[in-house]
Amino acid sequence: MNVYRDVLSMDDNCYGRLGHLKNQHKLPAIMTPVSAISSAHSDFGLPDVTLTSHFTSLKLTPDYNDSEEEGDGHCHSFLLLDEKERLKVSSVEAFVKRLNGYKNTSPVKVISIFGNTGDGKSYTLNQCFFRGAEVFRTSSEQKACTVGVWAAFDPSLNVVCLDTEGFSGSTAHNKQRTRLLLKVLAVSDVVIYRVKGERLQDDMFNFLGSASKSYIKHFQKALLTVCNRSIDPIKCADSVKGPTLCIFHETRNTEPLGCYNGKDVSEQIQDRFHELQLDIDGFASLRYVGIQTIIPPTDFGRIREVLNEEIKKNCNRPQRSPHIVYLTLKALNDKFTGVIKTSIEPLFPDQHLTCPTVCQSCEQRCSNSVGHLKDNIPHFNNSKCRYQSQFENSVYVCKVCADNGTPVVVTTNYTNDNQHSWLKYALSGYTIDCPVCGVIYRSKQYWYGNNDPEKTVVYTETKHIWPGMDLPSSSSMNPARKVLDGVTYLSETVASVSYEPSRLLSSWVADQFAPKYWKPNAEIKECIVCKLQFSSTSIKHHCRACGEGVCDECSKRTLCVPERGWNTPVRVCNFCYKRSGSISSNCSDSSSRGDENEVGARKFSEAVVQTLSSVASVLEYPKNLIKDTARPSYWVPDSEALECYMCKSEFGSTLILHHCRDCGHGVCSSCSNHRKPVPHRGWPNPVRVCDLCSNQDT
């Protein structure tokens, strides 16, 4: 009875027990398992059990994985890569010689199998390609019988089969084994993932998703390089396509996957990958074969059909000669090799127990435990942070206190912060105050020659910026910017004198100083030359000869008009310029000559406007010169602020660049209409801020 129970209860990896049964019952070297089981039935008076027909060809032969026999008419498996990723076949000739039954003119396909230890990978290859013969060794022992990568050739299908070491085995070289499997996967045309369990577990999805990502990122480029160097007439573009993935799932107590809610099996599996934030773009296609085995043996008919279909297909990867397969595997093995540091991951890593908060500047995690804020313990990380200008996470530490062993953070104070005068900011400067030592630095201590505080009285430290914390105080660049703002205000005030404060006031003032023969601005509707209609933004000019209104394009010529009192070249319209020879004849000395006082008043007004414009341009030059020097460190440079941070409009002659005093980004006027104090940046009085910062609490 014990022998019968052993035969009925054996799984896919335990058919090696028939070898033990053969020895005890003196069975011949080559026999069918049906006769053995039937004999067991008759010996113990048990009912007959019908087995599938493909098991009648199973041959129980001694293990010959390590056999060196060649040309004996049998298929043999041989060690191709050991567990340390060492290639055990020295040359192409040796590899081809090991492929018993291979014909030199026929191309081959490469099929590999993956899965957990004990799920019957070797037995599956034997049943699918070698008519049940034990080409790849199987065992009923607890220790894994396949270590490294073993290869064998099926001459009937022209297939090179690769049997791999299973997962969940020895953990001594997990990372090296995974890299070895990825290289085998990259050289394969069809990949079988063998699953023997009630449900598909996450470890399968994680491995296949990582393998797909690695293939696209690393192996695909390496395969293309090997293909370009090859003399074999194959298509490189097709050769770097990913392999076909076949998931062979065997259950016992549960039903395999089927159509559910209108989705086929492939869609369900792809949804599972997406739930785990993984993709399988590295595989050309996905096939699923699910069977339920209540009473052994396993039925391999369906997986055989699928594999035969994939072998006959030539759309994914074309068939290759064995020497190309060997050279490709050797190239990948030479490229992706090296020592991998062995480490055993703890059951509960630190990231599961420490605070997940990340520093905004250096992106390092807080090293305190989870929930430390409930105990009023602030965020902390002992490593050095990275300085970033937008956070200004650099603080001053008093040198004297730090040398005494008690470092103290000092503050920068600005005198006259409650005043609006930019001149006071320029004259008073700032001070650095230490709570222990008092005032340790004055920026305006001397008229000239003041040293930087970093050289004399303070050290600089970079602080972590945790979400929600107040930013460090602004640096000493703000007073310079306040001086610049004052210069800008003065420049704009002076420039506004030359630029009309309003169209109505400008026209009225111009009419008061205009000679009598000039046409009033209110009556000028269009250009006298080109008939261009003047708008509220158009610029009107007066011809000094005829006094009519003219546009800028039609009044670019200049002439002396002594008849009107203009003894130097002045603006005239194109009409008057052409008939310049007849101006004097049309204008009499008494009636047409302009009043000298009227023309003199106009000359005086033009001189005043030109003088004020020159003053504005002179003030504009030093403002632009010192603008970058006076820029606070957290402000985005003008050269980098090409568009408004809020509305994304490009800056130019019609769109002026401003800086938000809070975040430092470049914004336009429409997106920075609000004003508020920004004390943490060193602006105690209301200043320009963008719309985004205006809605946030300071």
VOPA-585920 format. One record per residue: z, y, x of N, C-alpha, C in turn. Coordinates in steps of 0.02 Angstrom, whole numbers, plus 50000, padded with zeros to 5 digits. Layout:
N
ZYXZYXZYX...
//
This chain:
698
500004993950042500005000050000500005006350043500355006250100500385012150143499695013850170499285008650186498615010050211498195013250157498245010950096497865013850041498075021050028498725022250032498965029150020498705033750075498675031350136498405035450190497675037250178497285032350153496575033650143496465038550087496845038050032496745042549975497005049549988497515050250029497825056750038497555060750096497085057950134496855061550193496425067450173496495073150208496115079150195495515079250242495165084950243494545085250281494655084350355495235085850379495355085350450495665078650469495785074250420496165068150434495745061850428495095062550427494685056550424494685052750490494995055550540495075051950602495545046050595495935046050541496385040350529495995033850519495375034450498494975028450490494895024850557494915028550611494905025250676495505020750686496085023250664496695019150668496635013150622496355014250562496255008750515495775003650544495265005850580494775001350610495104996750661495564999750700495884995650752496334990350722496694992150668497164987450638496794981950601496244983450569495884978550528495284975550565495224977150631494694974350672494004975850643493914982250622493274984250595492774985150652492134984450636491634985450688491604992650711491264993750766491225000550794490855005250749490335003150715489955007250669489975003950601490235007550552490315004650485490355010350436490355008750372490425013750320491135013750295491405019650278492085019850252492145016550185491585015650149491615012650083491875005550088491625001850138491844994950145492574994550162492814999250203493524999150220493955000450160493745005450119494145007050060494105001450009493514998450001493454992949954493884987149975493914985950041494344980650066495064982050050495254988350057495944990150041496084989049968495584990549925495684989549853495804982149838495394977849869495464970749854496104967849881496334970549938496944967849968497554969449925497564975349895498164977449859498064977349783497504974749759497394974149688497364980749652497064985949683497034992549654496344993749625496274998249577495614999549548495145002549600494505001549587493995003849633493935011449629493795014549685493685021849689492985022949714492585026649676491895028049694491865034249738491545033749795491475039349841490775042049838490685048249858490015051249859489585047649910488935047849897488475043749936488425045850008488555052350023488455054550092488965051750140489505048950114490005046050159489805039150184489275036150154489065029550178488765029850247488595035750270488295036350336488785038450390489445039150372489945041250421490035035850474489975037750537490035033050593490685034350630491075029250637491705029850673491585027850745491485032650786491355031350857491905034550898492005032350958492515035451000492355042751013492885046751027492775053751043492345054351105491815058451100491405059451160491275066851171491775071051152491715078151167491675079251242492035075251279492055076151352491565071451387491155068051348490695063251379490155066851417489975063951473489435066651513488785062651505488775058051457488185053951448487615058251421487035057251445486445060951423485895055951406485515057651354484945053551337485115046851306485705046151274485895039851244485695039451171485345044551146485115044451077485615047251028486205049251049486715051851005486805059351017487025062850964487205069950972487885070451003487965074951050488605075851084488795083251079489435084451072489685091351077489945092451147489905098551170490135100151237490465106951236490925107851283491305114151287490855119651314490755124751274490325130351294490735136051324491275137851292491735143151316492445140651307492845141351360493545139151353493965144751323494615143351315495055148151282495155154551321494965154651385495015160651426494345164251433493875162751388493225165951384492775164451444492905159051477492485157151535491915152751511491305154551531490715150651511490705144251553490695138451519490745132051553490075128851568489535131951545488855129551560488555134451610488345131951667488185136351723487505139651718487025136751682486345139351683485985137851618485395140851610484995139551551484775132251550484585129551609484355122651611484905117851591485515119151614486075114851595486215115251520486145121351492486265122151420485745118251380485105118851398484585115351362484655107851370484875105651429484955098451441485505095551397486025099551384486575097251342486375096551269485845100051249485615099751179485205093351170485525087751158485185081351153484695081351095484095079451108483585079151056483165085351049483305090451090482925096751083482235095951115481725098651079481045098851104480905105751131480575106051188480495112351224480115117651185479715115651137479285120451103479575123051037480125120551015480385122350948480935127550953480905132750911481455137650909482055134850871482615138150877483235135650848483585141250809484035139150765484505143650732485205142150757485635147150756486325146350779486785147250719487205142250707487685142450651488375141250680488845145550664489525144950688489995144750629490595142250641491095141450587491745144450610492095147750564492735150950577493225148850522493855149850535494365148250486495025146750519495525145350479496195143850504496225136750532496685135750577496795129050605497015124250549496705118450547496875113450498496485113750434496015118350428495615118950366494985114750368494875110850421494315106250423493665109250445493675113550494493065116650518492615111550553492905107750600492505102850637492225097550589492635095250543492405090250496491845092950451491885099350433491355102350392490685102450429490685104150494490065104050532489795096950538490235092150548490005085250552489665083050488489935084850431489655082650368489025086450349488975092750370488395096850350487785095650394487895093550457487325093450503487215086850539487695082550540487625076550581487745070150541487625070550476487685064750432488355061350436488865065250448489545062650449489775059950515489345059450565489555056950631490045061950662490525059250699491045063550728490795066650793490325071150785490075074850842490605079650868490915083350822491475087650839492115083850822492565083350869493155079150862493625081750809493885077350767494395078850717495025074950734495575077250708496215074050725496705075150668497165070350661497695070950611498335073650642498325075450705498925077950738499045085250720499655087450732499835094450718499485099150767499415097150828499095101450878498355102150864498095108150872497385109350859496955105350907496435102250879495995098050921495415101950951495295108050927494755112250953495045118350988494935118751052495165124551092494555127451126494435133851117493835136951144493265136251094492645136051120492045135551079491655129451103491505124951055491115118851069490435119451036489935116451067489245116951042488945109951036488475109350988488085103150979487435105050946486935100650953486275102050927486085096850875485845099150817485595094850764484835094850768484525089450793483795089550802483405089350737483715086850683483355086450620483235093250589483695098050600483645104750572483525110050625483495108050689483425112850744483965118250741484575115950738485145120450731485635119150788485855124450821486395124150870487035125950833487495121150829488125122250793488665124150843489065129050825489615131350868490265130650830490705126450856491365125250826491875129450864492265133450828492715138250859493435136250848493845139250890494575138250884494835141950823495285138750787495525141450724496055146750732496125150850680496665155650677497325152150660497865156050663498535153650645498745147950691498435147350749498635142250797499115145250847498995143850911499415146550964499355154050967499925157450974499925164850976499925167451048499845163051097499885165251167499285169551186498715168551155498115172351173497735174351110498085177051061497765178950997497215184051007497345189351046496855194651054496245192251092496365188151144495795185551183495385180751140495715176851098495355172251055494945176151004495225181450977494845185450928494225188450960494285190951021493695193751055493175188351068493405182351085492945176751096492575175151031492915175150975492605173550911492105179050892492245185250908491785190650892491125189850931491165187650992490555186551031490145180751002490485175450979490125169950948489805172250883490175176350845489905178950782489275183150794489285187050848488715191550861488085187650878488145181850908487555178050929487325173250874487705172650819487555167850767487055170650716486675166150686486225167950631486565167050564486975161950558487355160650497488075159350518488545162550482489255161750496489575158550434489915152950445490295149650392491025151250401491335153850349492055154950350492365149650304492715144850334493005139250298493705141050274493795140650208494445142150178494665136150137495245133450154495525128050115496195130350088496195132650027496805135249996496665137149924497185138849890497105140249819496785147049807496895151749852496615158449843496385161349910495935166149906495705169549966496235174549989496465173850050497005177950076496735184150113497185189050122496975195350154496775194350227497035189250261496865188450331496125187050341495815183650293495085182550297494715189150291494905193150242494565199550231494675204250291495275204250319495415208650376495005206550437494935200050449494535197750507493805199450497493535197950438492825199150426492665206650426493115210750398493005217950400493015220750470493505218350511493535220650581492935218050620492725211950606492145209250641491515213150625491435215150562490855219150542490855225850577491435229050580491485235550614491335234950689491605229750720491495228750792490755227150806490445223450762489745221750773489305228050771489425232350722489025238450717489155243150775489785243750794489975248750844489825246450916489895240050930489845237750999489285232551010489285227250971488855221550986488125222950969487995227050918487305228250898486915231750954487235236450986486905239951041486805235351100487295231051114487225226351170486675221351156486615219051094486075214351077485385217651085485345223951066484705227451073484505228051146484995229251190484855229651261484605223051288484925217551268484705210951290484015209351264483875211351202483225209951172482665213751208482795219951227482285223851261482125221051330482605217751361482485214851427482175207951423482155205051363481925198251356481165198051358480905192551384480185191451385479975187051327480465184851287480305180551231479975184751176479435182451146479075186451095479445186551029479975190251024480345191050962480385198350945480525199650883480575206550860481285209150872481335214350911481995216850928482365219450867482005222950823482335225750764482645220450721482295214750714482565209350673483125205650709483095205350775483585201450813484275204650814484325211050801484975214350802485275214950732484935212150682485235212050616485845207550616486315208950572486915204950569486785198050541487245193350552487155186550526487295186150451487095180550422487265179150352487965176250349488365178550302489045176150295489085171450235489325165250248489435160250195490175158650192490485160250137491195158550127491235151950090491495146750123491565140050093492295139150074492425139550009493115139649983493245133249945493755129549966493945123349933494645123949906494725122549842495385122749809495565115849784496185115149761496405108849731496685109949662497155114649655497485115749591497215121549551496825125749583496545131549549495785131149551495475134749505494745134949503494485140049553493925138549584493625143549630493365149549592493145154449629492895160649598492285159249556492235162949501491655162749458491535169549428491045170149384490895176549352491495178849312491665185349319492255188049286492115195249266492185196649201492065203449174491365206049192490885201549188490195203549201490015204349274490475202749320490345203249392490265196349421489745195549463489675189149496490155188749555490145183049589490645181749641490565186649699489955188049719489835192549776490115199549762490025202049701490295208549683491055208549684491365203049661492085202649662492355202749734492015199049778492235198949848492145205849881491595209149867491475215849894491995220849867492185220149804492715224449777493375223249814493495217149833494105215649870494095219049938493525218949971493455222550034493585230050025493325232949972493415240049960494145241649945494495237249911495205238449897495605238749962495405234850011495735234750076495445239850124495005244250098494675249450138494285246450197493935241150183493515237750232492805237350207492335236150251491645235150231491355229450271490795226750247490465221150280489735222850292489615229150312488925231250326488635227650386489065224750429488815221150487488495214550470488595212050408488295205750388487675207150346487155203150358486525204150322486595202550249486955197250232487045195250162487685191350156487895190250094488525186750079488385181150029488605175050047488545169350002489245166349992489385164049932490035160949917489915154049887490255148949914490225142149888490945140049875491105139049812491775136949793491765130249759492205125649782492255119049752492995117449740493125113049694493805110749679493835103249692494265101249738494345094249757495025091849733495025088049679495655085349652495815078749687495315074449693495395068049728494905068149786495155067149849494695066949906494195061349897493615061649931493435066449983493095072649956492995077550000492675083849982491925082949972491665086249923490935086049910490605091849948490205090249997489865095250038489155096550015488965093949957488275094649935488065101849925488485105849893488295112849879488245116949943488705116249989488675120150050488075118050092487885111550089487285109450124486665112950097486625113450030486045116650000485995123950021486555127450020486555134550040486355135350113486615131150157486455131650228485715130050240485455125050205484735123550212484305129450191484505132850137484135138850116484145144250169484725145350198484785150650248484415148850313484395142350329484035140350390483285141350382483035140050322482325140850310482115148150306482585152550287482415159650283482285162350353481825166950357481675170150422481665177650416481985180250361481955187450348482505191150385483075187950397483625191450430483535191550506483555185450535483445184850607482935179450619482445180750661481955175450676482265170050720481975164050718482215158750761482075160550834482515158050878482465159650949482475153250989482225153751049482255147951094482965147351121483185141251141483865140351165484035144551226483545145651269483705149651329483855156951310483555159551256483725166351233484435166351204484615161051168485285160451141485795160451198485665156551249486125156151306486185162851343485605165951357485625172351393485965177751353485865177751287486195182651245486955181751246487175175551238487895174151240488185175851308487825174251361488075175851428488115183351439487615187051414487635194351422488225197351384488335195051323488905197551285489565195651318489605189651344490215187351376490355191251440489825192951477489925196851538490125204051523489855206651469489995213751452490685214551422490855210251374491495210851340491975205651367492255207051424492725202551456493255206651491493755203351517494295206851551494965204751524495475206851560496165205051541496395209251483496685205951434496985209351376497745208651381498095214051377498815213951383499115210051324499505205051340499805200851289500445204051264500495204951200501085207851169501195204751101501815203551085502005200751020502255206350976501905207550922502095212950877502745211150841503225215850837503845214350800503715213750726504175210350692504095209350620504115215950584504545220550605504585227150574504475232350629503855234650639503715239750690504075246350675504115250550726504475256850719504165261250665503495260950657503185265350608503405263750536503675257850525503915256050459504625258650446504975260550499505675262450493505795269750511505315273050542505405279950563505075284750513505255291050519505005296150474504245296850482503865297050428503135297550434502875304550446503315309650447503095316550456502775317550525502225321250527501835322150588501835329550606501905331050670501875337950695501165340750683501135346750656500485349750640500095351750703500435352550758500105354850819499875349050862500315344250877500135338750922500035332150886500165331850820500055325850779500475319950800501065321250829501535315850845502045315050789502255308850778502725307350724503435309450742503815310850690504525312050699504855305450719505315305750768505635299650793506285297950757506495301950709507095300350671506935295050619507455292050591507365286750542507145289650475506895285150433506675287250367507265289950327507175295450292507695298350251508205302550288508045304550350508535308450389508645315450359508155317950321508255324650291508815324650240508945318750209509505318450161510175319650195510205318250260510815319350299510805326050335510325330450315510255337150345510115336750420509765331550441509555330850510508825333050515508665338050554507965340550557507505335650592506865336850584506365332850619506435333750695506265328450732506365328750804505875323950838505615326150895505225321850940505335324451010505535320051054505735322051121505135323251167504545321351147503965322251189503725329551187503325331451236503085338251242502535339551190502565345251158502075346951107501475350451139500955351351100500345354651122500305361551092500165366551133500135373451108499475374751071499535377951013498945380050975499055387150952498535391250960498615398450948498775400050875498495396150827498615397950757499335396850737499705392550774500405391450759500865395650803500615397850860501015401650908501675398050921501635391550935502225387450943502505387551014502455393351045502745394451111503325399351104503915397551130504505401951125504755403451195505155408851199505455410951261506165408351266506355406151327507035403851341507295408051399507895410651392508205414851444508285410851508508025413551563508065410051627508785409251651509185414451643509875414151667510265408751630510195408651563510555403651524510305396651538509635395851547509365389251561509595386851629509645391151679509885389151745510625387351744510985390151696511705388451689511815382151648511275379051625511335372851588511385373551513511335379551487511375380751414510765384951394510185381951386509585385851368509655389051300509455395351296509505399351235508825402251220508595401351159507955404251137508065411651123507655415851154507715423151146507185425551098507285431551071506835434351021506515440651047505925442151021505555448251038505645453150981505895459050996506015464150945505575470150959505325473150906504895479050911505275485050886505305490150927505635496350906505195500050858505515504050814505165508050765504745503750718504995497750702504625493450657504575496350587505045500950571505035503850504504615510150500504285511750553503865517750555503135515850547502735520450522502025519250512501595522150567501895525850613501505529250663501285524350717500635524050727500375519650780500545522450849500645529050854500815532050918501505529950942501975529050894502645526750913502625519550938502205515450908502135508650933501885508651005501405513151019501115513251085501605515651138502055520151120502515523051169503155519051178503395515751125504045512451128504005505351155503485501451137503415494651161503895489951125504125484651161504555479751131505085477551182505585474251157506125471751200506235464351186506535460851235506725453851227507485453551232507805450951179508535450951175508795443851179509285442751221509635436351227510315436951193510505432251150511155432751118511735432751167511635430051226512175429651276512125435351326511535436551352511445441451406511255448451381511095449151317510895455651291510155456751301509965463251310509255464951321509075463051393508595458551399508405456151466507715458651487507355461951441506685464251459506475469951414506145475051443505845480651406505125481351429504675481151382503965481451400503765488351425504125493751405503965500551426504525503351470504825498951511505365501251554505125506451604504515505551629504225510351676503565512851647503335518451674502705521251651502125516451666502175513051723501665508151741501995503051787501655497351797501915492251842502415487451810502465487151744502925482451712502665475251719503085470751744502895463751752502925460051685502565454551681502615450351622503295446951619503555445951559504225442851554504245435751582503675432051577503675425151603503795424851678503625430251714503705430351786504415432251807504795435151762505435437951784506035435051747506035434951680506665433751644506655427851596506085424951581506065419651530505645413751554505805407851525505375402051529505015401251462504445397751465504055396551404504115389251385504285387851322504325381051296503875380551233503575374751225503155373451167503535369351117503555371551055503955368351002503495364650954503765359250925503415355650873503415359750809502865359350772502795362850708502795357550653503355356850619503415351950565503225355250498502945351650453502745354550388503345357750353503235363850328503755367350291504205371750333504175371350399504615375350440504315382250452504735387150468504505393850483504185394050552503645397750557503305398350621503705402650669503645401450734503985405750783503755412950778504155417550805503995424650802503355426050840503015431350818502375433150849502485435550920501975435050960502005437151030501945444651036501945447051097501945454251110501255457351103500775453851075500105456651067500055461151006500535460650959500475464550898500505472150908500955474750952500945482050962500275484650985499925480951028499265483151050498785483450991498845478550946498405478550888498575484350842499215486050837499415491650795499145498250823499135498850889498825504750920498085504850903497755499150907497055498850892496925500550819497355498250773497275499950703497335507550692497785510750732497835517950726497215521550751496935519050807496315521950832495745520850782495735515050751495225513650701495285518350642495905519650621496015524150564495765531150581495925533650642495695540250662494935540550667494645535150696493915535050703493585535050636493835531150589493535530850523493625537450485494185540750498494305547150465493815552450488493715552650556493245557550583492535555850562492375549250564491695547250546491545548650474492055548750431491925549950360491715557150347491845561750396491615568650387490865568950391490575564950437489845565050444489515560650392489875555850365489595551650312489815554350245489365555450199489525558850137490085555350100490645558750085491185555650048490965553749978490495557549951490195555749887489515559049883489075556249843488395559049838488405565949806488835566749758488855573249723489105578749769489665577549804489945582649848489465584149905489145578949932488685579949987488085584349966487825582749908487245586649885487435593949872488035594849844488255601749829488335605749893488665602549944488775606050008488105607650041487635602950038486975604050069486605609650035486655610149969486315615549933486605622349951487275622549966487575628949982487325631750048487155627250094486915629450159486155629350164485805627350113485075626650115484745633550109484175634450144483785640650134483515640950063483305647050042483085647949972482445644049957482015643150009481385639749994481455632049989482055629550004482175622349997482265620549924481975615149903482055612749835482755609749827483125611449774483815608749765483805601049762484335598149787484385590849788484375587849718484655591349670484685588649602483995588049571483515592149595482835591949567482375587149604482595584449659482175579849698482265572749670481745570149639481765563449610481365558349650480865560849687480425556349724480175559749786479915555849832479645558549894478985562149879478905568049909478315572049897477685568849925477765564349974477185561250007477015554549975477485549749976477325542949953477555541649882477865546549849478095545949780478625540549771478995538949824479545534049819480115537049778480335533249728480885535549686481545534949725481905540549728482555540549763483085537449718483505533149748484075530149712484715533049739485275530449714485925533149735486075531649808485745526649835485855524849906485305527349952484775530249924484225532649967484415539150002484135540150060484265546150100483695551150088483885557250069483395562650058483385567250118482795569550134482715574550186482315580450157482365586050191481975591950173481485593550228480865594550209480365596850258480515604150274480575605650340480745612550360480155617350350479585614650336478995619050326478905620850253478865615750209478735617150138479365616950095479925613850121480545613650084480585608250031480085603950027480095598549977480515592650002480725588349954481095582349971480625576849995480835573450046480415568350077480865562650102480585556650103480975550850127480965550550203481335545750230481395545350303480745543250335480375538650304479755536250333479215541650335479225546050287478705551150283478905557650317479435557650356479655563950388479895562550459479535558150494479725556550562479415561350613478935565550592478615570250639479025576650645478975579950701479325586350713478845591650737478975597850717478565603650738479015609750742478785614450780479105621050778478815624850718479265627650678479045631450618479345638450624479055642650668479335649450677479275653550614478775652150571478705656050510479315655350465479665649650470480265648450429480905649750469480845651750532481435653150572481655647450615481235642150620481415636350661480995636650725481295639250778480935640150841480935633950885481305628950866481315622550902481035617150856480785611450884480495606250842481005603650790480785603650728481205601350672480795596450629481145593450582480835588450538480335591650491479745588650485479245590750437478945584650404478665585450345478345579850310477645578650340477355572950321476695571250348476155576150326476225578750264475735583650239475735589850283476315592550296476365598750335476175597650408476295591650431476115590250500475355590250509474995587650457474265587450461473965594450455474255598650413473975605350404474375610650442474655608550498475085613050537474715619350559474055618950566473675624750589473635630150536473725628550472473645633550418474305635850389474865633750420475505635750392475605643250397475425645950455475545653150465475115657350419474505654750404474065658650360474295658550289474635653350268474865652950199475525656650188475875657950242476535661150236476475668250263476605673150222476585680150243477225681850280477195687250317477775689150357478355691350314478215694350257478755697150217479035692250167478605688450132478845684350077479015677250097478635674450145478725667450161479215666250218479365671350258479825670350314480525669150286480845664050308481525662550284482025667550309482545668350271483095672650289483425669850352483475674050403483765671750466484485669450456484865672850412485555670850400485595664050366485125662950318485135656550283484975650750330484465651650372484295646350420484845645450470485155650850492485705650350539486295646550511486455647550446486995643650415486835636250414486205634650399486005627650399486065624650468485845628550519485895626150588486625624850607487075629250584487785628450601488065622150568487895620950505488155614950470487905608550504487265608650526487005602750559487355601650626487505606850661487855606250726488555603350717488905605650664489585603050651489565595550636489095593550593489045586450575488865582250636488395584650678488215580950738488795580450786489195585750792489775585550837490295580550814490445580650748490925575850721490675568750727490025567750719489735561050726489805558650798489705563250845489785561450915490505559550931490985563250902491695561550912491845554650885491555553050826491675546550796491385540950839490795542150867490495536950909490885536150974491155541751001491555541351062492195537351049492505538450991493105534650974492945527350959492345526050935492145519150920492065515050983491835518151037491715514551099492345511551129492885515451141493495512251168493805507351119493705508451054493985503751005493675496851014493015496651021492685490251031492845487251099492955491651148493095489251216493765485651220494275488151185494945485251189495085480451132494595479251089494725475151030494925468051048494565464851094494735458051113495385457751151495525462951191496155463051228496745463851182496665467751129497215468951083497265463551029496825458651029496835453450978497445449050986497865448250933498425443450937498165436450951498565432450984498335425951007498165421250950498465422250891498325417650836497715419750796497415425550811496815427650776496205423850802495765421950756495135418850775494695424150809494415422850868493995427850902493395429850859493185436250867492615438650829491985434550840491905432050902491305428150917491295421450880491875418950859491915412650823491935413550748492125419450725492155420850653491475423250629491025418650616490345420350596490275421250521490745418650482490715419050409491415419750382491465422250321492105423150289492445416450278493075416050296493445409750290493525407750217493515412550170493625411050100492975409750063492515414550064491905414050023491305411550063491375410550129490845407950173490235412550179490315418950163489765423750171489715425750245489105426350269489005427950340489135435350352489475436750408489615443650427488995446750458488925453150448488345456850474488455464250466487895467850466487935475150461488195477350393488085473250341488305475050274488955471750254489195466850293489815463450277490265463850339490805467750333491245469350389491765463750397491905462050460492395456950477493095459950479493555456850444494265458550448494655452250466495275453250488495715447650504496325447750458496475441850432497095441050394497675441150443498175445450430498745446050476499215440050472499115435650424499545429850417499245423750451498655421550430498345415450458497895416950517497645423150524497225424950581496485423550572496285420950514495575419450502495185425750485494535425550499494095431150483493895431050409493995436550375493845437050303493485443550289493145443850232492815449950211493285454250169493065460250151493485464750112493645462050043493155458750012493265456149945493785450649943493855447049997494335441550000494995443450034495095449950046495725452150078495945458850049495975459249983496185465449950496935466349946497305461049961498035461349952498365463750016498965466650007499365469050063500085466550053500375464050107501075462050104501355461650175502005462250183502295461450250502235454250274502145453450339502135446750371502625446950429503265446550415503765447450469503745441950521503565435750503503565430350553502985431150602502505435450587501965437050634502075443750668502625447050652502765453550683502495459550646502345458750580502105464250539502615465550484503105469850497503635471050447503405475150387502865478850394502605482950339502005479650307501825481650246501245478550213500605479350253500275473750265499645473550303499145469150265498525469250289497995465450257498115457850264498065454350208498095447050207497535444450162497325438350175496795435350133497085433150067496655431550020496885429549953497285423149955497125418650002497495412350006498215413450029498295417650080498975418950106499375423450059499035427550019499405431849974499745427949919499505421949904499805417849852500345413249879500455413349945500965409149975501575413349991502145410049991502765413450009502785414450084503015420050105503055421550177503635417650207
//
